[in-house]
Amino acid sequence: MNIKQASEQSGVSAPNIRFYEKEGLLTPARRQGNDYRDYTAGNVRTLKLIRMLRMLDVPLPTIKAVLRGEQPLQQTLQAQQTVLEQQAAQLAAAMQFCADLARQAPQTDTLDVDACLTRMEDPAQPQNFFCGWVQDYRTLAQVQHQKHFFFIPQGSINTPQEFTAALQAYAEEKGMQFTLTKEGMYPEFLLDDIAYKAYRNPGKYRDEICCDAVHPEQLDTGLPPRREKLLRILRIAVPPVCTFAAIMAAGWVVTGGAGWLWLAVLASAGVLLGRCFEKWL
């Protein structure tokens, strides 16, 4: 068969067939009289094998060694599997970096490019099971903070102008871009392009400013739903458990007994109720 027919049957383009011949991966017979290439069924099968290995991103020198019998196909596939797993890990890290950076709503003029490049260029250490959960927990906490946060201003808030000044001071301190969209004692504004509305919570000694995202449903963690649900439960349960363990350990060391059990239970219950109120109020 001619090169057009070989191309149609193998799925390899005619220019690629000529390139493989030039590289020594394929040697078709020549017709007597006109010296045209004459491709056989075996040549077509070889082209299909080359096509398959190239789809697995196997380098041409390696394919050449396989075709010459210098390297077993099984060994080649096992080695390429390792290469692809490394590439997949690098791709997953790049995807995670993009997701983490996107959640921060970066701006071109304020982005810490040096820090980003340092993180991207440093060899990423493979994360174990615990580190993966810790990273996801941090992601959840960051998104929760974006949905609702509060801060204590330097002075009292009695006028809309003082409210605006306090919000501007907070944004400058955090290195965030602030845009006021509605002034008042219930102002609306943008922080790094995320819309918020705020209100003043008067205190006995100092005021507190509470900020809620206008569209919290748009702030997504990017985590699987079941994993995010479990992390939310852990975020509520971990503090009282740690409090209980710390008090029990201290009491056991001091008294050598379990006399501190009820104190630990009450303290842990108090912390748990506090986290529940923080979530539901």
KOLTISE-314829 format. One line per 8 residues: number of its first residue (from 1); their letters; for each residue x, y, z of N, C-alpha, C. Coordinates in Angstrom, 3 decimals. Atoms other than C-alpha are relative to their C-alpha. Layout:
// residues N
NUM> A> X/Y/Z/X/Y/Z/X/Y/Z | ...
// end
This chain:
// residues 281
1> MNIKQASE> 0.851/-1.196/0.000/0.000/0.000/0.000/0.887/1.246/0.000 | -0.763/-1.236/0.017/1.112/3.610/-0.532/-0.130/0.739/1.327 | -0.050/-0.721/-1.270/1.687/6.235/2.164/-1.374/0.548/0.393 | 1.335/-0.501/-0.302/-1.844/7.651/1.877/-0.838/-1.097/0.653 | 0.756/1.119/-0.562/-3.370/4.228/2.529/0.524/-0.374/1.393 | -0.589/0.309/-1.305/-0.945/3.580/5.405/-0.423/1.035/1.043 | 0.427/-1.066/-0.911/-1.896/6.926/6.916/-1.450/-0.197/0.418 | 1.419/0.202/-0.296/-5.620/6.179/6.675/-0.208/-1.181/0.951
9> QSGVSAPN> 0.197/1.195/-0.814/-5.274/2.730/8.261/0.638/0.114/1.396 | -0.715/-0.097/-1.283/-2.861/3.726/11.046/-0.429/1.194/0.837 | 0.355/-1.217/-0.723/-4.238/7.152/11.960/1.171/0.932/0.189 | -1.199/-0.840/-0.075/-0.752/8.671/11.560/0.090/0.798/-1.292 | -0.055/-0.845/1.187/-0.378/11.607/9.193/1.208/-0.358/-0.865 | -1.091/0.297/0.931/1.819/11.256/6.100/1.302/0.720/0.382 | -1.256/-0.644/-0.432/4.336/13.912/7.311/0.637/-0.698/1.197 | -0.550/0.708/-1.158/4.695/12.034/10.613/0.597/-1.345/-0.393
17> IRFYEKEG> -0.553/1.276/0.476/5.208/8.754/8.789/1.391/0.224/-0.584 | -1.315/-0.302/0.593/8.043/10.315/6.781/1.012/0.358/1.086 | -0.902/-0.366/-1.100/9.508/11.756/10.016/0.462/-1.240/0.750 | -0.378/1.223/-0.697/9.427/8.351/11.730/0.992/-0.825/-0.822 | -0.949/0.693/0.870/11.169/6.839/8.723/1.383/0.648/0.089 | -1.276/-0.709/-0.078/13.843/9.522/8.889/0.716/-0.279/1.310 | -0.578/0.258/-1.316/14.348/8.809/12.620/0.350/-1.467/0.207 | -0.360/1.405/-0.096/14.746/5.096/11.935/-0.982/-0.863/0.751
25> LLTPARRQ> 1.002/0.797/-0.696/11.547/3.939/13.622/-0.766/-0.917/-0.953 | 0.763/0.756/0.983/10.094/2.541/10.407/0.821/-0.081/-1.287 | -0.760/0.188/1.242/11.693/1.050/7.295/-0.856/-0.790/-0.987 | 0.849/0.713/0.963/9.145/0.237/4.564/0.823/-0.508/-1.192 | -0.675/0.544/1.188/10.101/-1.803/1.529/-0.171/0.972/-1.174 | 0.060/-0.835/1.199/10.683/-0.179/-1.850/-0.450/-0.843/-1.193 | 0.477/0.711/1.175/8.865/-1.184/-5.009/1.073/0.003/-1.089 | -0.967/0.101/1.098/11.016/-2.409/-7.825/-0.510/0.791/-1.209
33> GNDYRDYT> 0.353/-0.751/1.205/11.023/-0.166/-10.853/-0.158/1.485/0.253 | 0.221/-1.428/-0.247/9.829/3.117/-9.315/0.532/0.457/1.369 | -0.594/-0.291/-1.309/11.412/2.924/-5.827/-0.985/0.670/0.963 | 0.990/-0.541/-0.907/8.125/3.992/-4.210/-0.068/-0.865/1.257 | 0.153/0.740/-1.262/7.520/3.013/-0.580/-1.207/-0.931/-0.103 | 1.076/0.993/0.020/5.410/-0.086/-0.165/-0.234/-0.462/1.441 | 0.284/0.264/-1.413/3.819/-0.307/3.294/-0.810/-1.283/0.139 | 0.671/1.277/-0.253/2.737/-3.669/4.651/-0.893/0.122/1.237
41> AGNVRTLK> 0.833/0.030/-1.207/0.258/-4.645/7.357/0.862/0.086/1.256 | -0.912/-0.093/-1.136/3.227/-5.029/9.690/0.446/1.428/0.245 | -0.367/-1.413/-0.144/4.287/-1.450/8.983/-1.141/0.814/0.637 | 1.162/-0.704/-0.558/0.766/-0.241/9.770/-0.125/-0.287/1.500 | 0.053/0.348/-1.422/0.819/-2.141/13.070/1.092/0.735/0.779 | -1.085/-0.742/-0.651/4.182/-0.551/13.917/-0.378/1.460/0.174 | 0.438/-1.389/-0.103/2.743/2.878/13.171/-1.046/0.180/1.107 | 1.001/-0.067/-1.061/-0.204/2.166/15.460/0.648/-0.090/1.378
49> LIRMLRML> -0.718/0.131/-1.259/2.197/1.091/18.214/0.716/1.314/0.347 | -0.669/-1.287/-0.216/4.212/4.287/17.764/-1.016/1.055/0.432 | 1.053/-0.964/-0.329/1.001/6.308/17.851/-0.478/-0.192/1.444 | 0.444/0.279/-1.361/-0.098/4.593/21.061/1.010/0.497/1.030 | -1.038/-0.405/-0.951/3.233/5.184/22.812/0.167/1.518/0.036 | -0.092/-1.458/0.006/3.324/8.807/21.680/-1.172/0.627/0.746 | 1.149/-0.493/-0.761/-0.171/9.295/23.131/0.254/-0.116/1.497 | -0.411/0.123/-1.403/1.358/8.115/26.425/1.197/0.892/0.313
57> DVPLPTIK> -1.102/-0.963/-0.151/4.056/10.775/25.921/1.357/-0.690/0.180 | -1.293/0.692/-0.041/6.846/8.201/25.576/0.928/0.667/-1.006 | -0.926/-0.667/0.929/9.934/9.878/24.015/0.347/-0.895/-1.195 | -0.332/0.745/1.212/10.920/8.873/20.504/1.224/-0.905/0.163 | -1.141/0.909/-0.180/14.374/7.486/21.511/-0.388/-1.277/0.749 | 0.451/1.187/-0.742/12.636/5.161/23.959/-0.819/-0.906/-0.905 | 0.797/0.793/0.938/10.136/4.052/21.309/0.919/-0.743/-0.975 | -0.953/0.618/0.917/13.041/3.373/18.970/0.674/-1.201/0.640
65> AVLRGEQP> -0.629/1.117/-0.716/14.697/1.198/21.608/-0.966/-1.160/0.152 | 1.019/1.055/-0.134/11.427/-0.720/22.109/-0.153/-0.739/-1.321 | 0.196/0.623/1.309/10.984/-1.333/18.393/1.198/-0.849/-0.408 | -1.191/0.779/0.320/14.566/-2.592/18.109/0.221/-1.158/0.962 | -0.150/1.075/-0.963/14.074/-4.948/21.055/1.064/0.257/1.042 | -1.050/-0.339/-0.964/16.657/-3.120/23.150/-0.576/0.286/1.389 | 0.644/-0.305/-1.283/14.142/-2.281/25.894/-1.371/-0.664/0.010 | 1.303/0.676/-0.061/11.154/-4.426/26.987/-1.144/1.008/0.096
73> LQQTLQAQ> 1.168/-0.885/-0.015/7.747/-2.859/26.467/-0.536/0.165/1.426 | 0.502/-0.087/-1.366/6.677/-3.704/30.028/0.813/0.984/0.832 | -0.873/-0.916/-0.728/9.674/-1.879/31.486/-0.257/1.450/-0.427 | 0.273/-1.341/0.519/8.944/1.106/29.248/-1.292/0.561/0.584 | 1.292/-0.451/-0.516/5.319/1.285/30.383/0.079/0.301/1.505 | -0.139/-0.241/-1.436/6.258/1.000/34.062/0.746/1.312/0.269 | -0.761/-1.239/-0.170/8.835/3.784/33.724/-0.847/1.220/-0.378 | 0.839/-1.123/0.419/6.367/5.988/31.848/-1.119/0.258/0.995
81> QTVLEQQA> 1.019/-0.178/-1.038/3.745/5.369/34.525/0.537/0.885/1.126 | -0.618/-0.818/-1.043/6.138/6.839/37.097/0.104/1.452/-0.441 | -0.121/-1.367/0.527/6.773/9.863/34.878/-1.360/0.697/-0.006 | 1.334/-0.589/0.062/3.043/10.441/34.355/-0.548/0.298/1.395 | 0.444/-0.260/-1.375/2.348/10.144/38.102/0.654/1.261/0.547 | -0.682/-1.218/-0.433/4.968/12.825/38.769/-0.610/1.229/-0.668 | 0.617/-1.119/0.710/3.440/15.048/36.105/-1.395/0.289/0.552 | 1.337/-0.188/-0.561/-0.028/14.450/37.563/0.075/0.712/1.349
89> AQLAAAMQ> -0.174/-0.662/-1.296/1.231/15.469/41.019/0.326/1.480/-0.188 | -0.333/-1.392/0.279/2.748/18.644/39.572/-1.220/0.761/-0.507 | 1.201/-0.641/0.517/-0.476/19.385/37.704/-1.009/0.237/1.120 | 0.919/-0.164/-1.131/-2.550/18.808/40.856/0.444/1.150/0.899 | -0.517/-1.102/-0.810/-0.268/21.173/42.779/-0.269/1.341/-0.681 | 0.264/-1.234/0.732/-0.646/23.789/40.050/-1.483/0.368/0.066 | 1.435/-0.255/-0.094/-4.442/23.413/40.104/-0.370/0.506/1.390 | 0.265/-0.431/-1.365/-4.475/23.763/43.901/0.497/1.429/0.215
97> FCADLARQ> -0.548/-1.357/-0.119/-2.263/26.858/43.654/-0.942/1.009/-0.658 | 0.952/-0.885/0.688/-4.665/28.412/41.131/-1.253/0.214/0.840 | 1.213/-0.112/-0.809/-7.657/27.647/43.362/0.250/0.856/1.246 | -0.326/-0.774/-1.196/-5.945/29.046/46.486/0.155/1.479/-0.337 | -0.239/-1.388/0.380/-4.875/32.196/44.653/-1.298/0.680/-0.429 | 1.267/-0.581/0.463/-8.291/32.728/43.051/-0.910/0.356/1.167 | 0.836/-0.281/-1.170/-10.015/32.531/46.453/0.414/1.302/0.706 | -0.486/-1.236/-0.620/-7.871/35.489/47.592/-0.381/1.235/-0.806
105> APQTDTLD> 0.400/-1.103/0.885/-9.345/37.631/44.780/1.168/0.927/-0.279 | -1.210/-0.812/0.179/-5.885/38.855/43.707/-0.204/1.122/-1.014 | -0.025/-1.118/0.939/-5.295/42.152/41.949/1.397/0.092/-0.615 | -1.286/-0.042/0.700/-2.547/42.666/39.376/1.001/0.911/0.690 | -0.922/-0.978/-0.566/-1.097/45.704/41.136/0.356/-0.267/1.448 | -0.290/0.270/-1.415/-1.188/44.278/44.672/0.481/-1.427/0.261 | -0.394/1.395/-0.186/-0.328/40.606/44.111/1.481/-0.100/0.363 | -1.390/0.243/-0.394/2.846/39.455/45.894/0.585/-1.052/-0.954
113> VDACLTRM> -0.488/0.903/1.045/4.439/37.981/42.778/1.201/-0.803/0.482 | -1.194/0.693/-0.491/7.723/37.123/44.524/-0.386/-1.199/0.864 | 0.440/1.107/-0.857/5.908/35.014/47.121/-0.611/-1.119/-0.833 | 0.607/1.007/0.871/3.943/33.249/44.379/1.073/-0.796/-0.737 | -1.063/0.685/0.731/7.074/32.473/42.380/0.810/-0.902/0.926 | -0.741/0.828/-0.961/8.862/31.205/45.492/-0.739/-1.289/0.275 | 0.797/1.201/-0.258/6.021/28.827/46.206/-0.027/-0.929/-1.201 | 0.094/0.818/1.206/5.865/27.665/42.590/1.337/-0.644/-0.378
121> EDPAQPQN> -1.313/0.499/0.411/9.621/27.233/42.085/0.593/-0.978/0.992 | -0.539/0.926/-0.994/10.393/25.445/45.351/-0.568/-1.382/-0.247 | 0.513/1.364/0.164/10.146/21.666/45.027/-1.057/-0.302/1.052 | 1.087/0.282/-0.942/6.832/20.740/46.554/0.250/-1.336/0.687 | -0.144/1.236/-0.764/7.172/18.201/49.320/-1.307/-0.772/-0.064 | 1.233/0.770/0.058/4.677/15.370/48.957/-0.744/0.085/1.321 | 0.807/-0.148/-1.199/1.852/15.941/51.400/-0.515/-1.356/0.458 | 0.577/1.212/-0.534/0.847/13.156/53.710/-1.475/0.230/0.310
129> FFCGWVQD> 1.439/-0.071/-0.251/-2.708/12.446/54.840/-0.340/1.150/0.931 | 0.285/-1.026/-0.990/-2.547/14.756/57.854/0.163/1.399/-0.598 | -0.254/-1.314/0.585/-1.045/17.687/55.897/-1.113/0.397/-0.967 | 1.088/-0.301/0.917/-3.771/17.407/53.279/-1.235/0.498/0.728 | 1.155/-0.429/-0.784/-6.497/17.705/55.913/0.239/1.371/0.621 | -0.316/-1.301/-0.591/-4.721/20.630/57.583/-0.150/1.106/-1.045 | 0.114/-0.990/1.071/-4.496/22.472/54.253/-1.460/0.271/-0.332 | 1.420/-0.182/0.290/-8.190/21.884/53.555/-0.697/0.732/1.136
137> YRTLAQVQ> 0.583/-0.691/-1.149/-9.056/23.036/57.089/0.306/1.495/-0.084 | -0.376/-1.404/0.149/-7.146/26.271/56.479/-0.811/0.663/-1.104 | 0.804/-0.538/1.099/-8.979/26.738/53.183/-1.409/0.305/0.463 | 1.349/-0.205/-0.516/-12.343/26.316/54.905/-0.042/1.210/0.928 | -0.034/-1.124/-0.941/-11.366/28.754/57.676/0.141/1.327/-0.735 | -0.194/-1.226/0.768/-10.238/31.322/55.110/-1.301/0.437/-0.675 | 1.257/-0.333/0.667/-13.509/31.131/53.178/-1.041/0.442/1.015 | 0.937/-0.407/-1.038/-15.534/31.320/56.401/0.290/1.426/0.453
145> HQKHFFFI> -0.369/-1.363/-0.387/-13.590/34.460/57.330/-0.428/1.001/-1.067 | 0.442/-0.890/1.065/-14.379/35.941/53.917/-1.512/0.225/0.061 | 1.450/-0.134/-0.080/-18.081/35.322/54.530/-0.424/0.906/1.151 | 0.352/-0.819/-1.174/-18.145/36.972/57.963/1.253/0.240/0.828 | -1.115/-0.330/-0.870/-15.533/38.794/59.994/-0.327/1.262/0.786 | 0.209/-1.212/-0.799/-15.326/41.507/62.623/1.357/0.522/0.434 | -1.223/-0.600/-0.517/-12.716/43.900/63.943/-0.364/1.150/0.926 | 0.199/-1.092/-0.951/-12.341/46.527/66.645/0.746/1.222/-0.514
153> PQGSINTP> -0.665/-1.199/0.512/-11.630/50.029/65.308/0.777/0.735/1.093 | -0.828/-0.745/-0.947/-9.239/52.465/66.927/-0.841/0.870/0.928 | 0.841/-0.881/-0.816/-11.958/54.826/68.166/-1.461/-0.364/-0.134 | 1.438/0.231/0.070/-15.708/55.013/68.594/-0.535/0.393/-1.370 | 0.632/-0.256/1.292/-18.008/55.069/65.568/-1.341/0.678/0.263 | 1.224/-0.761/-0.255/-20.646/57.791/65.739/-0.585/0.617/-1.265 | 0.473/-0.614/1.243/-20.933/59.102/62.165/0.348/-0.905/-1.174 | -0.348/0.774/1.191/-20.928/57.592/58.672/1.439/0.222/-0.449
161> QEFTAALQ> -1.371/-0.292/0.401/-17.615/59.332/57.989/0.997/-0.784/0.854 | -0.869/0.770/-0.889/-16.018/57.670/61.031/-0.064/-1.486/-0.352 | 0.163/1.402/0.412/-17.439/54.326/59.886/0.849/-0.279/-1.246 | -0.774/0.169/1.232/-15.902/54.773/56.418/1.496/0.027/0.283 | -1.420/-0.100/-0.335/-12.561/55.820/57.900/0.493/-1.276/0.675 | -0.386/1.241/-0.677/-12.498/52.712/60.110/0.139/-1.143/-0.995 | -0.086/1.044/1.017/-13.186/50.447/57.133/1.238/0.190/-0.876 | -1.192/-0.281/0.799/-10.463/52.146/55.096/1.274/-0.375/0.754
169> AYAEEKGM> -1.177/0.332/-0.807/-7.982/51.753/57.956/0.195/-1.506/0.080 | -0.091/1.471/-0.041/-8.798/48.037/58.211/0.546/-0.536/-1.321 | -0.439/0.466/1.311/-8.324/47.546/54.453/1.482/0.303/-0.212 | -1.408/-0.353/0.144/-4.984/49.377/54.500/0.884/-0.902/0.858 | -0.775/0.869/-0.894/-3.782/47.309/57.461/0.153/-1.395/-0.574 | -0.019/1.353/0.565/-4.661/44.058/55.658/0.535/-0.027/-1.428 | -0.482/-0.039/1.374/-3.322/45.243/52.294/-1.060/-0.367/-1.013 | 1.115/0.342/0.873/-6.743/44.931/50.651/-0.509/1.255/-0.708
177> QFTLTKEG> 0.548/-1.112/0.769/-8.399/47.101/48.013/-1.407/0.301/0.490 | 1.280/-0.413/-0.591/-11.327/49.053/49.480/-0.716/0.958/-0.943 | 0.835/-0.878/0.806/-14.174/50.612/47.493/-1.344/0.167/0.692 | 1.270/-0.276/-0.667/-17.122/52.267/49.229/-1.101/0.130/-1.041 | 1.122/-0.069/0.937/-20.437/51.731/47.420/-1.223/0.673/0.601 | 1.122/-0.665/-0.662/-22.867/53.095/50.024/0.450/0.434/1.388 | -0.433/-0.524/-1.292/-22.004/55.342/52.933/-1.175/0.053/0.957 | 1.032/-0.065/-1.024/-23.942/55.337/56.190/0.424/-0.782/1.224
185> MYPEFLLD> -0.287/0.799/-1.188/-24.148/53.601/59.528/-0.201/-1.490/-0.270 | 0.059/1.376/0.487/-24.913/50.420/57.577/0.626/0.000/-1.403 | -0.642/-0.213/1.307/-22.353/50.898/54.799/0.118/-1.296/-0.803 | -0.282/1.100/0.911/-21.812/48.684/51.790/1.287/0.337/-0.754 | -1.316/-0.262/0.568/-18.390/48.264/50.241/0.548/-1.263/-0.641 | -0.702/1.107/0.623/-16.008/46.046/48.279/1.372/-0.132/0.633 | -1.355/0.316/-0.441/-12.910/44.358/49.693/0.564/-1.023/-0.978 | -0.552/0.878/1.036/-10.796/42.863/46.903/-1.105/-0.571/-0.874
193> DIAYKAYR> 1.109/0.321/0.919/-13.927/42.867/44.712/-1.048/-0.927/0.608 | 1.049/0.754/-0.681/-16.003/40.952/47.310/-0.920/1.001/0.697 | 0.960/-0.960/-0.530/-19.193/42.828/48.262/-0.348/-0.335/1.450 | 0.322/0.152/-1.416/-19.858/43.372/51.983/-0.973/1.078/0.440 | 0.769/-1.001/-0.728/-22.300/45.147/54.231/0.418/-0.103/1.468 | -0.538/-0.019/-1.361/-21.318/46.203/57.747/-0.984/0.674/0.943 | 0.792/-0.654/-1.037/-22.932/47.233/61.000/0.858/0.128/1.255 | -0.744/-0.274/-1.223/-21.704/48.541/64.330/-0.644/-0.745/1.159
201> NPGKYRDE> 0.457/0.705/-1.194/-21.977/46.415/67.449/0.572/0.733/1.214 | -0.534/-0.817/-1.101/-21.653/48.838/70.381/0.409/-0.874/1.187 | -0.478/0.694/-1.185/-19.632/47.582/73.322/0.068/0.936/1.189 | -0.053/-0.816/-1.214/-19.238/48.785/76.898/1.171/0.964/-0.051 | -1.190/-0.831/0.051/-15.762/50.113/76.249/0.392/0.383/-1.432 | -0.390/-0.283/1.378/-15.150/49.855/72.496/-1.027/-0.605/-0.951 | 0.917/0.518/1.021/-17.265/49.386/69.390/0.642/-1.155/-0.754 | -0.437/1.105/0.849/-17.054/46.321/67.183/-0.698/0.128/-1.338
209> ICCDAVHP> 0.573/-0.082/1.337/-17.579/46.368/63.423/-0.105/-1.405/-0.575 | 0.256/1.322/0.571/-19.135/43.244/61.899/-0.276/0.154/-1.496 | 0.123/-0.069/1.455/-18.939/42.594/58.160/-0.491/-1.342/-0.537 | 0.573/1.201/0.603/-21.036/40.096/56.189/0.066/0.110/-1.517 | -0.018/0.028/1.465/-20.557/39.094/52.554/-1.425/0.086/-0.525 | 1.332/-0.164/0.580/-23.515/40.150/50.416/-0.450/-1.283/-0.693 | 0.321/1.246/0.702/-23.340/36.924/48.380/0.913/-1.115/0.516 | -0.888/1.041/-0.555/-21.765/34.282/50.657/-0.034/-1.297/-0.788
217> EQLDTGLP> 0.100/1.249/0.766/-22.997/31.499/48.388/1.007/-0.036/-1.149 | -0.973/-0.042/1.085/-20.502/32.660/45.751/1.424/-0.273/0.467 | -1.336/0.267/-0.544/-17.534/32.092/48.069/0.102/-1.485/0.288 | -0.050/1.456/-0.054/-16.774/28.446/47.492/1.391/-0.459/0.418 | -1.290/0.546/-0.424/-14.041/26.387/49.139/0.655/-0.833/-1.084 | -0.550/0.876/1.024/-13.629/24.147/46.081/0.251/-1.408/0.501 | -0.210/1.328/-0.573/-13.618/21.100/48.383/-1.182/-0.908/-0.322 | 1.129/0.923/0.168/-15.723/17.946/47.887/-1.025/0.219/1.114
225> PRREKLLR> 1.039/-0.296/-1.000/-19.090/18.386/49.689/0.132/-0.818/1.289 | -0.092/0.823/-1.200/-18.602/15.446/52.074/1.202/0.398/0.853 | -1.200/-0.419/-0.732/-15.089/16.576/53.003/-0.229/1.344/0.696 | 0.281/-1.307/-0.597/-16.259/20.150/53.589/-0.939/-0.134/1.195 | 0.928/0.202/-1.115/-19.132/18.951/55.791/0.722/-0.547/1.221 | -0.755/0.573/-1.109/-16.763/16.864/57.902/0.929/1.036/0.625 | -0.891/-1.034/-0.528/-14.331/19.774/58.229/-0.776/1.033/0.810 | 0.824/-0.928/-0.787/-17.175/22.028/59.422/-0.297/-0.576/1.382
233> ILRIAVPP> 0.245/0.650/-1.290/-17.986/19.489/62.129/1.260/0.041/0.862 | -1.265/-0.026/-0.740/-14.312/19.272/63.098/0.306/1.399/0.514 | -0.282/-1.383/-0.405/-14.073/23.069/63.226/-0.759/0.364/1.276 | 0.772/-0.242/-1.219/-16.772/23.060/65.907/0.472/-0.902/1.138 | -0.279/0.990/-1.040/-15.661/19.920/67.759/1.434/0.022/0.518 | -1.405/0.084/-0.417/-11.860/20.235/67.849/0.323/0.871/1.213 | -0.361/-0.824/-1.163/-11.601/23.212/70.290/-0.450/-0.584/1.344 | 0.362/0.580/-1.298/-13.689/21.604/73.091/0.738/-1.297/0.318
241> VCTFAAIM> -0.757/1.238/-0.235/-11.926/18.255/72.631/1.410/0.322/0.489 | -1.349/-0.396/-0.422/-8.526/19.945/72.895/-0.024/0.607/1.397 | 0.124/-0.587/-1.343/-9.711/21.927/75.928/-0.158/-1.087/1.052 | 0.217/1.111/-0.923/-10.939/18.753/77.614/1.301/-0.760/0.249 | -1.242/0.763/-0.144/-7.669/16.930/76.919/1.042/0.781/0.789 | -0.994/-0.809/-0.698/-5.538/19.840/78.153/-0.296/0.078/1.493 | 0.362/-0.109/-1.418/-7.467/20.249/81.420/0.189/-1.332/0.705 | -0.172/1.324/-0.609/-7.506/16.498/82.076/1.484/-0.316/0.208
249> AAGWVVTG> -1.429/0.271/-0.126/-3.770/16.248/81.418/0.615/0.803/1.133 | -0.536/-0.838/-1.073/-2.987/19.185/83.700/-0.469/-0.488/1.364 | 0.529/0.487/-1.265/-5.275/17.867/86.439/0.623/-1.311/0.432 | -0.614/1.292/-0.317/-3.806/14.391/86.216/1.425/0.173/0.506 | -1.373/-0.246/-0.435/-0.272/15.742/86.530/0.027/0.610/1.396 | -0.007/-0.708/-1.284/-1.162/17.994/89.478/-0.518/-0.873/1.130 | 0.657/0.744/-1.082/-3.455/15.700/91.479/0.248/-1.494/-0.061 | -0.210/1.435/0.151/-2.602/12.298/90.103/-1.287/-0.786/-0.027
257> GAGWLWLA> 1.288/0.691/0.025/-6.267/11.459/89.781/-0.929/0.629/-1.010 | 0.984/-0.467/0.968/-9.451/12.136/87.870/-0.948/1.010/0.618 | 0.859/-0.969/-0.664/-10.791/14.851/90.135/-0.361/1.178/-0.869 | 0.258/-1.139/0.872/-10.658/17.380/87.343/-0.948/-0.350/-1.150 | 0.833/0.447/1.112/-13.041/15.417/85.137/-1.165/0.947/-0.257 | 1.180/-0.843/0.206/-16.117/17.557/85.764/0.380/1.395/-0.472 | -0.455/-1.300/0.473/-14.174/20.774/85.317/0.327/-0.045/-1.489 | -0.330/0.147/1.414/-12.858/19.509/81.992/-1.250/-0.109/-0.849
265> VLASAGVL> 1.253/0.157/0.740/-16.362/18.488/80.902/-0.714/1.334/-0.140 | 0.696/-1.282/0.033/-17.866/21.864/81.816/0.723/0.999/-0.916 | -0.760/-0.924/0.840/-15.058/23.825/80.166/-0.154/-0.352/-1.474 | 0.144/0.435/1.390/-15.304/21.755/76.995/-1.394/0.308/-0.525 | 1.369/-0.315/0.406/-19.072/22.172/76.909/-0.154/1.490/-0.272 | 0.061/-1.440/0.221/-18.624/25.918/77.237/0.632/0.398/-1.322 | -0.654/-0.305/1.276/-16.198/26.026/74.328/-0.857/-0.464/-1.170 | 0.854/0.521/1.066/-18.515/23.854/72.217/-1.200/0.905/-0.237
273> LGRCFEKW> 1.139/-0.901/0.154/-21.505/26.112/72.919/0.428/1.308/-0.663 | -0.494/-1.225/0.613/-19.398/29.114/72.013/0.194/-0.142/-1.499 | -0.186/0.218/1.435/-18.468/27.608/68.644/-1.334/-0.144/-0.717 | 1.328/0.143/0.614/-22.105/26.695/67.980/-0.670/1.364/-0.160 | 0.561/-1.344/0.110/-23.253/30.238/68.736/0.698/0.791/-1.100 | -0.765/-0.685/1.042/-20.475/31.533/66.477/-0.502/-0.408/-1.375 | 0.461/0.500/1.295/-21.843/29.371/63.648/-1.429/0.448/-0.290 | 1.432/-0.184/0.258/-25.558/29.989/64.122/-0.485/1.447/0.142
281> L> 0.471/-1.363/-0.203/-25.807/33.609/65.233/0.310/0.862/-1.213
// end
